[in-house]
């Protein structure tokens, strides 16, 4: 067995196992058999004696019992159980490689592991592992074929491996583009842990944003189309009722269903010249809240159900717990306040100090807009932004402690304080939760939004319309490094064009390919002179070139000796010889004798059999003589 063939077997086994482990979904205890993989293949590469049959059989029975235990008690997930099983089987097979064909079993199990990994993770790391696995697997299979033919030591492997790898890659791309897309996983389950968010449930405890603001986890990436100036407020949920401890969305249960028309959820009419388009790529999140700038007018997305409550918040159940992308059409128009506004004047009992503070700040000011701006400016100037806050004393609320004692806090403290003060002076207002800003990735042309960008701000009714205010002072943050931005750009491209490749992308490719064939059908389009000739000759030339290329590649896949023999058979067949696909060299020689080509064809056949089956390599002079014999 060639040394390279022996090395490729453990490489493929290890690649398959590593692909499963890097998915992060496996049980560490059930993955321990990978240790045996190293021991088994160490013995295999050193040429040590393989394990006896009774040992392999006993381990196989034990593995089957562990599989049922895993399924019933430990993992309780059939796909993860199969993944654990394949690692154990690879480890056992490392002690049982007695014949060259045993290696093919290792290749099959490794391929199965790659297929399982494709379900467990969508990471770009898997893409790199797959490319490496593809080349190594093709190399091993080509070697396996030549070992079977008995010529593995006398043939050039580099070109066949390169050609087959490229052809396999192109075929994979073509298959990837052409197969139907389904909105949900065929296995009915999404793997991977969802990001735990704060502020997007019907009840939000005061102070819940503190830990989230320290989390750099990316929650979404946004491509903006058009000229949109910062700051970017990614609006999510509104909260209207405060009990002194928590904010509650009392409108959450009153959702109405928005129907999908022509592939789009249309929420309110909008004009194309007044719309901001955002393509949003979400990481798996534990909320169905839809995020977008300003007033969302329409959404393009998967799913058939979209809900909206009376406050204008949108909910898309299809996005919960999975990577999801959608397109938002927003406007900058201020939303008319049509709700019952008395709910936005609610105040908990015992906040008289806050009411007196609000009246003192706005004393002498008549217009509501000026009062709101004065309170916003007061909070920005007199309080310090800090994530390090201490619990308030037992006899005072957290908001009062912020306003009158500590004067340190984060967005929740500022937004809640402003809403309570606005309500105290009779201005309907509410807290809005979402995300603020993000890191601009100039290399990819999109915005990275993290958990640390989670934010809450204020909306107040000014002159009959909801108007945004943000009393939280701006906070400077360190931008990501150039390397980090480049790597994140690659992740987005991988997700956009591989993981999230959709039926609409398929349609775009088909439309682009079909443009030359649809030109004559376009109204008013005409061909003139040379353009008409080019339009006809280019496709025809492409077809002819493809035919000759395929014929050339068909011969190139054989060695020089065999390719010349095939040419001889074709030449004799064209002259009338009865050559069949099953004709042996002796039968070819007899047919040549009937055509008067006995002498030189006999010598050609002798050389063919000597070099094709004798394991010898033909030199330069012999190649020239061999090639010229049939044409003499």
Secondary structure, DSSP 8 states (H G I E B T S, - for coil): --HHHHHHHHHHHHHHHHHHHHTT-S-TGGGTTHHHHHHHHHHHHTT-----HHHHHHHHHHHHHHHHHIIIII---HHHHHHHHHHHHHHHHTT---STTHHHHHHHHHHHHHHHHHHH---HHHHHHHHHHHHHHHHHHHHHHHHHHT-GGGS--HHHHHHHHHHHHHHHHHHHHHS---SS-TTS---S--B--SS-SSEEETTTHHHHTT---EEEEEEEES---S--EEEEEEE-EE-SSEEE-TTTT--EEE-EETTEEE-S---GGG-EEEEEEE--BS--B--EESEEEEEE-S-S-EEE-TT--EE-GGGBTS-EEEEEEEE----B--S-GGGGG---TT-HHHHHHHHHHTTT--SHHHHHHHHHHHHHHH-EE-S------TTS-HHHHIIIII-EE-HHHHHHHHHHHHHHTT--EEEEEEEE--EEETTTTEEEEEGGGEEEEEEEEETTEEEEE--S---------HHHHHHHHHHHHHIIIIIT--HHHHHHHHHHHHHHHHGGGSTT----THHHHHHHHHHHHHHHHHHHHHHHHHHHTS-HHHHHHHHHHHHHHHTT----TT--HHHHHHHHHHTT-HHHHHHHHHHHHHHHHS-----HHHHHHHHHHTT-
